[in-house]
Amino acid sequence: TTTTTTITKDTESTTSSNYAVGDPVQVVVQRPNEEDDLVLDARVGDNLRTVLLDGGFAVYQGLKQTLGNCGGAGQCPFCA
């Protein structure tokens, strides 16, 4: 059983589902300044950072984009 936690600006909800590694899933990125959410196809076990970048979502913005981006190597505190 996999527990999924969804966190939005004002609420947090938790649901349990039976997913296996490799099962197709969708990652929904809520963008408050955009009309539509960004929906990305992924598989259970995929690296979320890679899925977001491949989908055209800027993981880092502002100074973090140029100064603090370690490329997912775990060398900075931004994605922890």
All heavy atoms as a GROMACS GRO file, in nm:
protein
  586
    1THR      N    1   0.084  -0.118   0.000
    1THR     CA    2   0.000   0.000   0.000
    1THR      C    3   0.088   0.124   0.000
    1THR      O    4   0.183   0.133   0.076
    1THR     CB    5  -0.092   0.003   0.123
    1THR    OG1    6  -0.171  -0.115   0.122
    1THR    CG2    7  -0.180   0.126   0.124
    2THR      N    8   0.055   0.218  -0.085
    2THR     CA    9   0.128   0.343  -0.094
    2THR      C   10   0.042   0.454  -0.039
    2THR      O   11  -0.077   0.462  -0.068
    2THR     CB   12   0.162   0.375  -0.241
    2THR    OG1   13   0.241   0.268  -0.293
    2THR    CG2   14   0.237   0.505  -0.253
    3THR      N   15   0.100   0.539   0.044
    3THR     CA   16   0.028   0.653   0.098
    3THR      C   17   0.067   0.776   0.020
    3THR      O   18   0.185   0.804   0.003
    3THR     CB   19   0.059   0.672   0.247
    3THR    OG1   20   0.023   0.554   0.316
    3THR    CG2   21  -0.017   0.791   0.304
    4THR      N   22  -0.033   0.847  -0.031
    4THR     CA   23  -0.011   0.968  -0.107
    4THR      C   24  -0.056   1.087  -0.025
    4THR      O   25  -0.167   1.088   0.026
    4THR     CB   26  -0.090   0.964  -0.239
    4THR    OG1   27  -0.052   0.847  -0.311
    4THR    CG2   28  -0.062   1.088  -0.322
    5THR      N   29   0.030   1.187  -0.011
    5THR     CA   30  -0.006   1.308   0.060
    5THR      C   31  -0.011   1.423  -0.039
    5THR      O   32   0.085   1.448  -0.110
    5THR     CB   33   0.096   1.340   0.172
    5THR    OG1   34   0.102   1.229   0.261
    5THR    CG2   35   0.057   1.465   0.248
    6THR      N   36  -0.123   1.491  -0.044
    6THR     CA   37  -0.141   1.607  -0.130
    6THR      C   38  -0.141   1.730  -0.042
    6THR      O   39  -0.221   1.740   0.050
    6THR     CB   40  -0.273   1.597  -0.207
    6THR    OG1   41  -0.274   1.475  -0.281
    6THR    CG2   42  -0.289   1.715  -0.302
    7ILE      N   43  -0.052   1.824  -0.072
    7ILE     CA   44  -0.043   1.947   0.007
    7ILE      C   45  -0.070   2.064  -0.085
    7ILE      O   46  -0.005   2.080  -0.187
    7ILE     CB   47   0.096   1.962   0.072
    7ILE    CG1   48   0.124   1.842   0.163
    7ILE    CG2   49   0.104   2.093   0.149
    7ILE    CD1   50   0.262   1.839   0.219
    8THR      N   51  -0.169   2.142  -0.051
    8THR     CA   52  -0.196   2.265  -0.123
    8THR      C   53  -0.172   2.380  -0.026
    8THR      O   54  -0.136   2.359   0.090
    8THR     CB   55  -0.340   2.269  -0.177
    8THR    OG1   56  -0.430   2.260  -0.068
    8THR    CG2   57  -0.365   2.154  -0.274
    9LYS      N   58  -0.193   2.499  -0.071
    9LYS     CA   59  -0.164   2.617   0.011
    9LYS      C   60  -0.238   2.613   0.145
    9LYS      O   61  -0.181   2.647   0.247
    9LYS     CB   62  -0.201   2.743  -0.066
    9LYS     CG   63  -0.168   2.871   0.008
    9LYS     CD   64  -0.200   2.992  -0.075
    9LYS     CE   65  -0.170   3.119   0.003
    9LYS     NZ   66  -0.203   3.238  -0.069
   10ASP      N   67  -0.362   2.568   0.145
   10ASP     CA   68  -0.443   2.577   0.266
   10ASP      C   69  -0.479   2.442   0.328
   10ASP      O   70  -0.527   2.439   0.441
   10ASP     CB   71  -0.573   2.653   0.236
   10ASP     CG   72  -0.545   2.794   0.188
   10ASP    OD1   73  -0.455   2.859   0.244
   10ASP    OD2   74  -0.612   2.839   0.093
   11THR      N   75  -0.459   2.332   0.258
   11THR     CA   76  -0.504   2.203   0.310
   11THR      C   77  -0.402   2.094   0.285
   11THR      O   78  -0.312   2.108   0.204
   11THR     CB   79  -0.637   2.160   0.243
   11THR    OG1   80  -0.613   2.141   0.103
   11THR    CG2   81  -0.746   2.262   0.264
   12GLU      N   82  -0.420   1.984   0.357
   12GLU     CA   83  -0.338   1.865   0.335
   12GLU      C   84  -0.429   1.745   0.348
   12GLU      O   85  -0.509   1.736   0.441
   12GLU     CB   86  -0.226   1.858   0.439
   12GLU     CG   87  -0.140   1.735   0.426
   12GLU     CD   88  -0.025   1.732   0.525
   12GLU    OE1   89   0.012   1.839   0.576
   12GLU    OE2   90   0.025   1.623   0.550
   13SER      N   91  -0.422   1.652   0.253
   13SER     CA   92  -0.503   1.531   0.260
   13SER      C   93  -0.416   1.410   0.231
   13SER      O   94  -0.319   1.418   0.156
   13SER     CB   95  -0.620   1.538   0.161
   13SER     OG   96  -0.571   1.540   0.029
   14THR      N   97  -0.450   1.298   0.291
   14THR     CA   98  -0.374   1.176   0.273
   14THR      C   99  -0.468   1.065   0.229
   14THR      O  100  -0.575   1.047   0.287
   14THR     CB  101  -0.304   1.136   0.404
   14THR    OG1  102  -0.219   1.243   0.445
   14THR    CG2  103  -0.220   1.011   0.386
   15THR      N  104  -0.428   0.991   0.125
   15THR     CA  105  -0.504   0.877   0.077
   15THR      C  106  -0.410   0.759   0.059
   15THR      O  107  -0.291   0.777   0.035
   15THR     CB  108  -0.575   0.907  -0.056
   15THR    OG1  109  -0.476   0.942  -0.153
   15THR    CG2  110  -0.674   1.019  -0.043
   16SER      N  111  -0.463   0.638   0.071
   16SER     CA  112  -0.383   0.518   0.049
   16SER      C  113  -0.429   0.450  -0.079
   16SER      O  114  -0.548   0.442  -0.106
   16SER     CB  115  -0.399   0.422   0.166
   16SER     OG  116  -0.343   0.479   0.282
   17SER      N  117  -0.334   0.400  -0.157
   17SER     CA  118  -0.363   0.332  -0.282
   17SER      C  119  -0.265   0.218  -0.301
   17SER      O  120  -0.156   0.218  -0.244
   17SER     CB  121  -0.352   0.429  -0.400
   17SER     OG  122  -0.439   0.537  -0.384
   18ASN      N  123  -0.302   0.122  -0.382
   18ASN     CA  124  -0.213   0.012  -0.413
   18ASN      C  125  -0.147   0.038  -0.548
   18ASN      O  126  -0.208   0.020  -0.653
   18ASN     CB  127  -0.291  -0.121  -0.418
   18ASN     CG  128  -0.339  -0.161  -0.281
   18ASN    OD1  129  -0.267  -0.146  -0.183
   18ASN    ND2  130  -0.459  -0.214  -0.272
   19TYR      N  131  -0.022   0.083  -0.544
   19TYR     CA  132   0.056   0.107  -0.665
   19TYR      C  133   0.181   0.022  -0.658
   19TYR      O  134   0.240   0.003  -0.553
   19TYR     CB  135   0.099   0.255  -0.675
   19TYR     CG  136  -0.012   0.350  -0.706
   19TYR    CD1  137  -0.063   0.434  -0.607
   19TYR    CD2  138  -0.065   0.359  -0.833
   19TYR    CE1  139  -0.165   0.523  -0.635
   19TYR    CE2  140  -0.167   0.449  -0.861
   19TYR     CZ  141  -0.215   0.530  -0.762
   19TYR     OH  142  -0.316   0.618  -0.791
   20ALA      N  143   0.224  -0.026  -0.771
   20ALA     CA  144   0.350  -0.099  -0.781
   20ALA      C  145   0.449  -0.016  -0.860
   20ALA      O  146   0.410   0.069  -0.941
   20ALA     CB  147   0.328  -0.233  -0.851
   21VAL      N  148   0.576  -0.037  -0.834
   21VAL     CA  149   0.679   0.034  -0.909
   21VAL      C  150   0.657   0.007  -1.057
   21VAL      O  151   0.636  -0.106  -1.099
   21VAL     CB  152   0.819  -0.013  -0.864
   21VAL    CG1  153   0.926   0.047  -0.953
   21VAL    CG2  154   0.844   0.024  -0.719
   22GLY      N  155   0.657   0.115  -1.134
   22GLY     CA  156   0.636   0.105  -1.278
   22GLY      C  157   0.495   0.134  -1.323
   22GLY      O  158   0.470   0.151  -1.442
   23ASP      N  159   0.400   0.139  -1.229
   23ASP     CA  160   0.262   0.171  -1.266
   23ASP      C  161   0.254   0.315  -1.317
   23ASP      O  162   0.319   0.404  -1.262
   23ASP     CB  163   0.168   0.158  -1.145
   23ASP     CG  164   0.135   0.015  -1.110
   23ASP    OD1  165   0.171  -0.076  -1.188
   23ASP    OD2  166   0.075  -0.007  -1.003
   24PRO      N  167   0.176   0.340  -1.421
   24PRO     CA  168   0.161   0.477  -1.471
   24PRO      C  169   0.080   0.563  -1.373
   24PRO      O  170  -0.018   0.516  -1.316
   24PRO     CB  171   0.088   0.461  -1.604
   24PRO     CG  172   0.022   0.327  -1.596
   24PRO     CD  173   0.102   0.243  -1.501
   25VAL      N  174   0.125   0.685  -1.354
   25VAL     CA  175   0.056   0.782  -1.268
   25VAL      C  176   0.064   0.919  -1.336
   25VAL      O  177   0.138   0.938  -1.432
   25VAL     CB  178   0.119   0.791  -1.127
   25VAL    CG1  179   0.100   0.662  -1.050
   25VAL    CG2  180   0.266   0.827  -1.134
   26GLN      N  181  -0.013   1.012  -1.284
   26GLN     CA  182  -0.004   1.150  -1.331
   26GLN      C  183   0.041   1.239  -1.216
   26GLN      O  184  -0.004   1.223  -1.103
   26GLN     CB  185  -0.138   1.199  -1.383
   26GLN     CG  186  -0.176   1.137  -1.515
   26GLN     CD  187  -0.299   1.202  -1.574
   26GLN    OE1  188  -0.392   1.240  -1.502
   26GLN    NE2  189  -0.300   1.215  -1.705
   27VAL      N  190   0.131   1.330  -1.246
   27VAL     CA  191   0.177   1.431  -1.150
   27VAL      C  192   0.107   1.561  -1.188
   27VAL      O  193   0.117   1.606  -1.302
   27VAL     CB  194   0.330   1.448  -1.157
   27VAL    CG1  195   0.376   1.559  -1.065
   27VAL    CG2  196   0.401   1.317  -1.126
   28VAL      N  197   0.034   1.619  -1.093
   28VAL     CA  198  -0.039   1.743  -1.119
   28VAL      C  199   0.030   1.856  -1.044
   28VAL      O  200   0.042   1.852  -0.922
   28VAL     CB  201  -0.187   1.731  -1.076
   28VAL    CG1  202  -0.260   1.862  -1.102
   28VAL    CG2  203  -0.254   1.616  -1.148
   29VAL      N  204   0.075   1.956  -1.118
   29VAL     CA  205   0.140   2.073  -1.059
   29VAL      C  206   0.040   2.186  -1.061
   29VAL      O  207  -0.004   2.230  -1.168
   29VAL     CB  208   0.267   2.112  -1.138
   29VAL    CG1  209   0.332   2.234  -1.074
   29VAL    CG2  210   0.364   1.995  -1.146
   30GLN      N  211   0.002   2.232  -0.942
   30GLN     CA  212  -0.091   2.344  -0.933
   30GLN      C  213  -0.013   2.473  -0.948
   30GLN      O  214   0.083   2.498  -0.875
   30GLN     CB  215  -0.164   2.342  -0.799
   30GLN     CG  216  -0.251   2.220  -0.783
   30GLN     CD  217  -0.319   2.215  -0.649
   30GLN    OE1  218  -0.275   2.276  -0.552
   30GLN    NE2  219  -0.428   2.142  -0.642
   31ARG      N  220  -0.054   2.554  -1.045
   31ARG     CA  221   0.014   2.680  -1.073
   31ARG      C  222  -0.083   2.794  -1.048
   31ARG      O  223  -0.170   2.821  -1.131
   31ARG     CB  224   0.064   2.680  -1.218
   31ARG     CG  225   0.156   2.563  -1.246
   31ARG     CD  226   0.207   2.561  -1.387
   31ARG     NE  227   0.098   2.539  -1.482
   31ARG     CZ  228   0.113   2.537  -1.612
   31ARG    NH1  229   0.232   2.557  -1.666
   31ARG    NH2  230   0.011   2.515  -1.692
   32PRO      N  231  -0.070   2.863  -0.935
   32PRO     CA  232  -0.168   2.964  -0.898
   32PRO      C  233  -0.178   3.081  -0.994
   32PRO      O  234  -0.283   3.143  -1.004
   32PRO     CB  235  -0.122   3.012  -0.760
   32PRO     CG  236   0.013   2.958  -0.739
   32PRO     CD  237   0.036   2.847  -0.837
   33ASN      N  238  -0.075   3.111  -1.068
   33ASN     CA  239  -0.078   3.225  -1.161
   33ASN      C  240  -0.118   3.184  -1.302
   33ASN      O  241  -0.115   3.265  -1.394
   33ASN     CB  242   0.057   3.296  -1.163
   33ASN     CG  243   0.089   3.357  -1.028
   33ASN    OD1  244   0.000   3.396  -0.954
   33ASN    ND2  245   0.216   3.363  -0.995
   34GLU      N  246  -0.152   3.057  -1.321
   34GLU     CA  247  -0.191   3.005  -1.451
   34GLU      C  248  -0.334   2.953  -1.440
   34GLU      O  249  -0.379   2.912  -1.335
   34GLU     CB  250  -0.099   2.890  -1.492
   34GLU     CG  251   0.048   2.923  -1.491
   34GLU     CD  252   0.094   2.988  -1.620
   34GLU    OE1  253   0.027   2.969  -1.723
   34GLU    OE2  254   0.197   3.056  -1.616
   35GLU      N  255  -0.406   2.951  -1.551
   35GLU     CA  256  -0.542   2.900  -1.551
   35GLU      C  257  -0.546   2.749  -1.533
   35GLU      O  258  -0.630   2.696  -1.461
   35GLU     CB  259  -0.614   2.938  -1.680
   35GLU     CG  260  -0.659   3.082  -1.684
   35GLU     CD  261  -0.746   3.109  -1.806
   35GLU    OE1  262  -0.814   3.018  -1.854
   35GLU    OE2  263  -0.745   3.224  -1.853
   36ASP      N  264  -0.456   2.679  -1.601
   36ASP     CA  265  -0.459   2.533  -1.600
   36ASP      C  266  -0.344   2.476  -1.516
   36ASP      O  267  -0.235   2.532  -1.510
   36ASP     CB  268  -0.446   2.478  -1.743
   36ASP     CG  269  -0.562   2.520  -1.832
   36ASP    OD1  270  -0.675   2.528  -1.780
   36ASP    OD2  271  -0.539   2.545  -1.951
   37ASP      N  272  -0.372   2.361  -1.454
   37ASP     CA  273  -0.267   2.287  -1.386
   37ASP      C  274  -0.180   2.220  -1.491
   37ASP      O  275  -0.223   2.190  -1.602
   37ASP     CB  276  -0.326   2.179  -1.295
   37ASP     CG  277  -0.404   2.236  -1.178
   37ASP    OD1  278  -0.381   2.353  -1.142
   37ASP    OD2  279  -0.488   2.163  -1.123
   38LEU      N  280  -0.055   2.193  -1.456
   38LEU     CA  281   0.035   2.119  -1.542
   38LEU      C  282   0.022   1.972  -1.506
   38LEU      O  283   0.040   1.934  -1.391
   38LEU     CB  284   0.179   2.166  -1.522
   38LEU     CG  285   0.288   2.095  -1.600
   38LEU    CD1  286   0.269   2.115  -1.749
   38LEU    CD2  287   0.425   2.146  -1.557
   39VAL      N  288  -0.016   1.888  -1.602
   39VAL     CA  289  -0.034   1.744  -1.579
   39VAL      C  290   0.075   1.669  -1.654
   39VAL      O  291   0.088   1.683  -1.775
   39VAL     CB  292  -0.174   1.697  -1.625
   39VAL    CG1  293  -0.190   1.548  -1.600
   39VAL    CG2  294  -0.283   1.775  -1.554
   40LEU      N  295   0.154   1.592  -1.579
   40LEU     CA  296   0.266   1.518  -1.637
   40LEU      C  297   0.246   1.369  -1.616
   40LEU      O  298   0.204   1.326  -1.508
   40LEU     CB  299   0.397   1.562  -1.570
   40LEU     CG  300   0.428   1.711  -1.574
   40LEU    CD1  301   0.548   1.743  -1.487
   40LEU    CD2  302   0.453   1.755  -1.717
   41ASP      N  303   0.276   1.291  -1.718
   41ASP     CA  304   0.270   1.145  -1.705
   41ASP      C  305   0.402   1.095  -1.649
   41ASP      O  306   0.510   1.141  -1.688
   41ASP     CB  307   0.244   1.081  -1.842
   41ASP     CG  308   0.104   1.112  -1.893
   41ASP    OD1  309   0.010   1.110  -1.812
   41ASP    OD2  310   0.090   1.140  -2.013
   42ALA      N  311   0.393   1.001  -1.556
   42ALA     CA  312   0.512   0.943  -1.494
   42ALA      C  313   0.481   0.799  -1.455
   42ALA      O  314   0.371   0.750  -1.481
   42ALA     CB  315   0.551   1.025  -1.371
   43ARG      N  316   0.578   0.736  -1.394
   43ARG     CA  317   0.559   0.601  -1.342
   43ARG      C  318   0.604   0.599  -1.196
   43ARG      O  319   0.694   0.674  -1.157
   43ARG     CB  320   0.640   0.500  -1.423
   43ARG     CG  321   0.591   0.491  -1.567
   43ARG     CD  322   0.638   0.363  -1.633
   43ARG     NE  323   0.578   0.348  -1.765
   43ARG     CZ  324   0.464   0.287  -1.789
   43ARG    NH1  325   0.395   0.234  -1.690
   43ARG    NH2  326   0.416   0.278  -1.911
   44VAL      N  327   0.540   0.515  -1.116
   44VAL     CA  328   0.579   0.501  -0.976
   44VAL      C  329   0.726   0.462  -0.972
   44VAL      O  330   0.769   0.370  -1.042
   44VAL     CB  331   0.492   0.395  -0.905
   44VAL    CG1  332   0.543   0.370  -0.764
   44VAL    CG2  333   0.346   0.438  -0.903
   45GLY      N  334   0.804   0.536  -0.896
   45GLY     CA  335   0.948   0.511  -0.886
   45GLY      C  336   1.032   0.609  -0.965
   45GLY      O  337   1.153   0.616  -0.946
   46ASP      N  338   0.968   0.685  -1.056
   46ASP     CA  339   1.042   0.787  -1.130
   46ASP      C  340   1.092   0.895  -1.036
   46ASP      O  341   1.030   0.924  -0.934
   46ASP     CB  342   0.954   0.853  -1.237
   46ASP     CG  343   0.928   0.766  -1.358
   46ASP    OD1  344   0.992   0.658  -1.369
   46ASP    OD2  345   0.845   0.805  -1.442
   47ASN      N  346   1.202   0.957  -1.072
   47ASN     CA  347   1.255   1.070  -0.997
   47ASN      C  348   1.167   1.192  -1.024
   47ASN      O  349   1.155   1.234  -1.140
   47ASN     CB  350   1.400   1.096  -1.040
   47ASN     CG  351   1.464   1.212  -0.968
   47ASN    OD1  352   1.430   1.327  -0.994
   47ASN    ND2  353   1.555   1.181  -0.879
   48LEU      N  354   1.105   1.246  -0.921
   48LEU     CA  355   1.011   1.358  -0.938
   48LEU      C  356   1.078   1.480  -1.000
   48LEU      O  357   1.021   1.544  -1.088
   48LEU     CB  358   0.946   1.394  -0.805
   48LEU     CG  359   0.846   1.509  -0.808
   48LEU    CD1  360   0.732   1.480  -0.904
   48LEU    CD2  361   0.794   1.536  -0.667
   49ARG      N  362   1.199   1.510  -0.958
   49ARG     CA  363   1.270   1.626  -1.012
   49ARG      C  364   1.288   1.611  -1.163
   49ARG      O  365   1.266   1.704  -1.240
   49ARG     CB  366   1.405   1.640  -0.942
   49ARG     CG  367   1.486   1.759  -0.990
   49ARG     CD  368   1.623   1.763  -0.920
   49ARG     NE  369   1.695   1.879  -0.962
   49ARG     CZ  370   1.762   1.889  -1.077
   49ARG    NH1  371   1.764   1.789  -1.161
   49ARG    NH2  372   1.825   2.000  -1.108
   50THR      N  373   1.326   1.491  -1.207
   50THR     CA  374   1.347   1.465  -1.349
   50THR      C  375   1.216   1.474  -1.426
   50THR      O  376   1.212   1.531  -1.535
   50THR     CB  377   1.412   1.327  -1.369
   50THR    OG1  378   1.535   1.323  -1.296
   50THR    CG2  379   1.438   1.299  -1.515
   51VAL      N  380   1.109   1.421  -1.370
   51VAL     CA  381   0.977   1.428  -1.435
   51VAL      C  382   0.936   1.573  -1.454
   51VAL      O  383   0.889   1.613  -1.561
   51VAL     CB  384   0.871   1.351  -1.353
   51VAL    CG1  385   0.731   1.378  -1.406
   51VAL    CG2  386   0.900   1.202  -1.353
   52LEU      N  387   0.955   1.656  -1.351
   52LEU     CA  388   0.919   1.797  -1.360
   52LEU      C  389   1.002   1.870  -1.464
   52LEU      O  390   0.949   1.946  -1.546
   52LEU     CB  391   0.934   1.864  -1.223
   52LEU     CG  392   0.835   1.820  -1.116
   52LEU    CD1  393   0.876   1.874  -0.979
   52LEU    CD2  394   0.694   1.861  -1.150
   53LEU      N  395   1.133   1.848  -1.463
   53LEU     CA  396   1.220   1.914  -1.561
   53LEU      C  397   1.188   1.870  -1.703
   53LEU      O  398   1.181   1.952  -1.795
   53LEU     CB  399   1.367   1.887  -1.528
   53LEU     CG  400   1.421   1.956  -1.403
   53LEU    CD1  401   1.562   1.906  -1.373
   53LEU    CD2  402   1.419   2.106  -1.417
   54ASP      N  403   1.167   1.740  -1.723
   54ASP     CA  404   1.134   1.689  -1.857
   54ASP      C  405   1.000   1.744  -1.906
   54ASP      O  406   0.978   1.758  -2.026
   54ASP     CB  407   1.130   1.537  -1.857
   54ASP     CG  408   1.269   1.474  -1.844
   54ASP    OD1  409   1.369   1.547  -1.857
   54ASP    OD2  410   1.275   1.352  -1.820
   55GLY      N  411   0.910   1.776  -1.812
   55GLY     CA  412   0.780   1.831  -1.847
   55GLY      C  413   0.780   1.982  -1.868
   55GLY      O  414   0.676   2.042  -1.893
   56GLY      N  415   0.898   2.043  -1.856
   56GLY     CA  416   0.908   2.187  -1.880
   56GLY      C  417   0.880   2.274  -1.759
   56GLY      O  418   0.866   2.395  -1.771
   57PHE      N  419   0.873   2.213  -1.639
   57PHE     CA  420   0.847   2.291  -1.518
   57PHE      C  421   0.980   2.334  -1.457
   57PHE      O  422   1.070   2.252  -1.436
   57PHE     CB  423   0.769   2.208  -1.415
   57PHE     CG  424   0.736   2.282  -1.291
   57PHE    CD1  425   0.632   2.373  -1.288
   57PHE    CD2  426   0.808   2.261  -1.175
   57PHE    CE1  427   0.601   2.443  -1.173
   57PHE    CE2  428   0.778   2.329  -1.059
   57PHE     CZ  429   0.675   2.420  -1.058
   58ALA      N  430   0.994   2.463  -1.430
   58ALA     CA  431   1.116   2.516  -1.370
   58ALA      C  432   1.117   2.484  -1.221
   58ALA      O  433   1.044   2.544  -1.144
   58ALA     CB  434   1.126   2.666  -1.392
   59VAL      N  435   1.198   2.386  -1.183
   59VAL     CA  436   1.205   2.344  -1.043
   59VAL      C  437   1.261   2.456  -0.957
   59VAL      O  438   1.214   2.482  -0.848
   59VAL     CB  439   1.289   2.216  -1.028
   59VAL    CG1  440   1.304   2.176  -0.882
   59VAL    CG2  441   1.227   2.104  -1.109
   60TYR      N  442   1.364   2.520  -1.007
   60TYR     CA  443   1.426   2.632  -0.935
   60TYR      C  444   1.394   2.761  -1.007
   60TYR      O  445   1.396   2.766  -1.129
   60TYR     CB  446   1.578   2.615  -0.929
   60TYR     CG  447   1.621   2.488  -0.861
   60TYR    CD1  448   1.671   2.382  -0.933
   60TYR    CD2  449   1.610   2.475  -0.723
   60TYR    CE1  450   1.711   2.265  -0.871
   60TYR    CE2  451   1.649   2.358  -0.660
   60TYR     CZ  452   1.699   2.254  -0.734
   60TYR     OH  453   1.737   2.140  -0.672
   61GLN      N  454   1.368   2.866  -0.930
   61GLN     CA  455   1.337   2.996  -0.989
   61GLN      C  456   1.418   3.103  -0.917
   61GLN      O  457   1.462   3.083  -0.804
   61GLN     CB  458   1.188   3.024  -0.979
   61GLN     CG  459   1.105   2.923  -1.054
   61GLN     CD  460   0.957   2.943  -1.037
   61GLN    OE1  461   0.912   3.041  -0.979
   61GLN    NE2  462   0.878   2.850  -1.087
   62GLY      N  463   1.436   3.215  -0.981
   62GLY     CA  464   1.509   3.326  -0.920
   62GLY      C  465   1.656   3.292  -0.898
   62GLY      O  466   1.718   3.224  -0.979
   63LEU      N  467   1.711   3.337  -0.785
   63LEU     CA  468   1.852   3.313  -0.756
   63LEU      C  469   1.884   3.165  -0.737
   63LEU      O  470   1.994   3.120  -0.765
   63LEU     CB  471   1.895   3.390  -0.632
   63LEU     CG  472   1.909   3.541  -0.649
   63LEU    CD1  473   1.946   3.606  -0.517
   63LEU    CD2  474   2.013   3.573  -0.755
   64LYS      N  475   1.787   3.088  -0.689
   64LYS     CA  476   1.810   2.944  -0.672
   64LYS      C  477   1.843   2.878  -0.806
   64LYS      O  478   1.918   2.782  -0.811
   64LYS     CB  479   1.687   2.877  -0.612
   64LYS     CG  480   1.662   2.912  -0.468
   64LYS     CD  481   1.538   2.839  -0.420
   64LYS     CE  482   1.501   2.884  -0.281
   64LYS     NZ  483   1.380   2.816  -0.235
   65GLN      N  484   1.785   2.931  -0.913
   65GLN     CA  485   1.805   2.872  -1.045
   65GLN      C  486   1.951   2.883  -1.089
   65GLN      O  487   2.005   2.791  -1.148
   65GLN     CB  488   1.715   2.941  -1.147
   65GLN     CG  489   1.717   2.876  -1.284
   65GLN     CD  490   1.614   2.940  -1.376
   65GLN    OE1  491   1.577   3.055  -1.358
   65GLN    NE2  492   1.568   2.865  -1.472
   66THR      N  493   2.015   2.994  -1.057
   66THR     CA  494   2.151   3.014  -1.106
   66THR      C  495   2.257   2.989  -0.999
   66THR      O  496   2.365   2.941  -1.029
   66THR     CB  497   2.168   3.157  -1.160
   66THR    OG1  498   2.128   3.250  -1.059
   66THR    CG2  499   2.085   3.178  -1.283
   67LEU      N  500   2.228   3.020  -0.874
   67LEU     CA  501   2.330   3.010  -0.770
   67LEU      C  502   2.325   2.881  -0.689
   67LEU      O  503   2.428   2.832  -0.646
   67LEU     CB  504   2.318   3.129  -0.673
   67LEU     CG  505   2.338   3.267  -0.734
   67LEU    CD1  506   2.317   3.374  -0.628
   67LEU    CD2  507   2.477   3.278  -0.794
   68GLY      N  508   2.206   2.830  -0.664
   68GLY     CA  509   2.196   2.719  -0.570
   68GLY      C  510   2.157   2.586  -0.629
   68GLY      O  511   2.132   2.492  -0.556
   69ASN      N  512   2.154   2.572  -0.759
   69ASN     CA  513   2.106   2.449  -0.822
   69ASN      C  514   2.221   2.349  -0.833
   69ASN      O  515   2.312   2.366  -0.913
   69ASN     CB  516   2.049   2.480  -0.960
   69ASN     CG  517   1.990   2.359  -1.026
   69ASN    OD1  518   1.998   2.248  -0.977
   69ASN    ND2  519   1.929   2.382  -1.140
   70CYS      N  520   2.215   2.242  -0.753
   70CYS     CA  521   2.319   2.139  -0.758
   70CYS      C  522   2.286   2.030  -0.857
   70CYS      O  523   2.359   1.931  -0.869
   70CYS     CB  524   2.343   2.081  -0.619
   70CYS     SG  525   2.211   1.973  -0.561
   71GLY      N  526   2.172   2.042  -0.927
   71GLY     CA  527   2.134   1.943  -1.026
   71GLY      C  528   2.080   1.814  -0.967
   71GLY      O  529   2.084   1.711  -1.030
   72GLY      N  530   2.030   1.821  -0.846
   72GLY     CA  531   1.973   1.702  -0.783
   72GLY      C  532   2.074   1.611  -0.720
   72GLY      O  533   2.044   1.496  -0.688
   73ALA      N  534   2.195   1.659  -0.697
   73ALA     CA  535   2.300   1.577  -0.640
   73ALA      C  536   2.297   1.572  -0.488
   73ALA      O  537   2.379   1.507  -0.426
   73ALA     CB  538   2.437   1.630  -0.686
   74GLY      N  539   2.201   1.642  -0.426
   74GLY     CA  540   2.191   1.641  -0.281
   74GLY      C  541   2.294   1.728  -0.213
   74GLY      O  542   2.326   1.708  -0.096
   75GLN      N  543   2.347   1.825  -0.284
   75GLN     CA  544   2.453   1.911  -0.229
   75GLN      C  545   2.402   2.047  -0.183
   75GLN      O  546   2.478   2.126  -0.132
   75GLN     CB  547   2.562   1.931  -0.334
   75GLN     CG  548   2.623   1.802  -0.382
   75GLN     CD  549   2.689   1.723  -0.271
   75GLN    OE1  550   2.765   1.777  -0.192
   75GLN    NE2  551   2.657   1.596  -0.264
   76CYS      N  552   2.272   2.074  -0.202
   76CYS     CA  553   2.216   2.201  -0.157
   76CYS      C  554   2.086   2.171  -0.081
   76CYS      O  555   2.035   2.060  -0.090
   76CYS     CB  556   2.190   2.294  -0.276
   76CYS     SG  557   2.057   2.242  -0.386
   77PRO      N  558   2.030   2.266  -0.009
   77PRO     CA  559   1.911   2.239   0.072
   77PRO      C  560   1.778   2.263   0.000
   77PRO      O  561   1.674   2.254   0.061
   77PRO     CB  562   1.927   2.338   0.187
   77PRO     CG  563   1.994   2.456   0.124
   77PRO     CD  564   2.090   2.396   0.025
   78PHE      N  565   1.778   2.291  -0.129
   78PHE     CA  566   1.656   2.338  -0.194
   78PHE      C  567   1.550   2.232  -0.219
   78PHE      O  568   1.433   2.260  -0.214
   78PHE     CB  569   1.689   2.411  -0.323
   78PHE     CG  570   1.768   2.537  -0.300
   78PHE    CD1  571   1.891   2.554  -0.356
   78PHE    CD2  572   1.719   2.635  -0.216
   78PHE    CE1  573   1.964   2.669  -0.333
   78PHE    CE2  574   1.791   2.750  -0.191
   78PHE     CZ  575   1.914   2.766  -0.249
   79CYS      N  576   1.587   2.110  -0.248
   79CYS     CA  577   1.485   2.009  -0.273
   79CYS      C  578   1.468   1.911  -0.158
   79CYS      O  579   1.398   1.814  -0.168
   79CYS     CB  580   1.511   1.934  -0.404
   79CYS     SG  581   1.664   1.841  -0.409
   80ALA      N  582   1.534   1.938  -0.048
   80ALA     CA  583   1.522   1.848   0.068
   80ALA      C  584   1.395   1.874   0.144
   80ALA      O  585   1.340   1.976   0.145
   80ALA     CB  586   1.642   1.867   0.159
   0.00000   0.00000   0.00000
